[in-house]
Structures are given as C-alpha cells and as structure tokens.
Amino acid sequence: MGVNDYILARIKELKTAVAEHVIQASARKRSWRVGVLQSLIDGGLALIEARKVMYADQMAEGRSIQRGAGAGAGACPTIR
C-alpha cells in the first residue's frame, strides 16, 4: 500500500468519525429540544387544568339557586 492509499484511507476514516460525532450531537440536541417542548406542553396542560378548577369553583359560587325562607312549593327561586 502506497503513501497515497494510506492518506486516502485515513481521510475516509476521519470523515466517518466526524460524521458519527455530528449525528450524535444532532440527536442529543433534538432530544433536548423535545424535552423542553414536552415540559412546555405539560405546564400548559397543568395551567388549563388549574384554570378549569378555578373557574368551576367561581361559577359554583356565583350561580347558586335558593328558595326564599318560608316559601311554598310555588315560590320562584332566587338566583344569586
């Protein structure tokens, strides 16, 4: 094997090593981005759930129907 063949083989080996490192770095970066997006989605879903509970409590407090004291069966309900 001549010097040229050795150099060409070494260049090919280095290109392969560099490509492997680039692919690994890209995969790590993609995984990190997916993790960040997943945490944003989870936070948004938690916020939606918290608001749903908060608004349900507010609606329950604001819309109670009670009959007046001493009113008979035909009395109109009072909406508060």
Sequence and secondary structure as in RCSB ss.txt:
>XXXX:A:sequence
MGVNDYILARIKELKTAVAEHVIQASARKRSWRVGVLQSLIDGGLALIEARKVMYADQMAEGRSIQRGAGAGAGA
CPTIR
>XXXX:A:secstr
  HHHHHHHHHHHHHHHHHHHHHHHHHHHHHHHHHHHHHHHHHHHHHHHHHHHHHHHHHHHH  EE  TT  TT 
  EE 
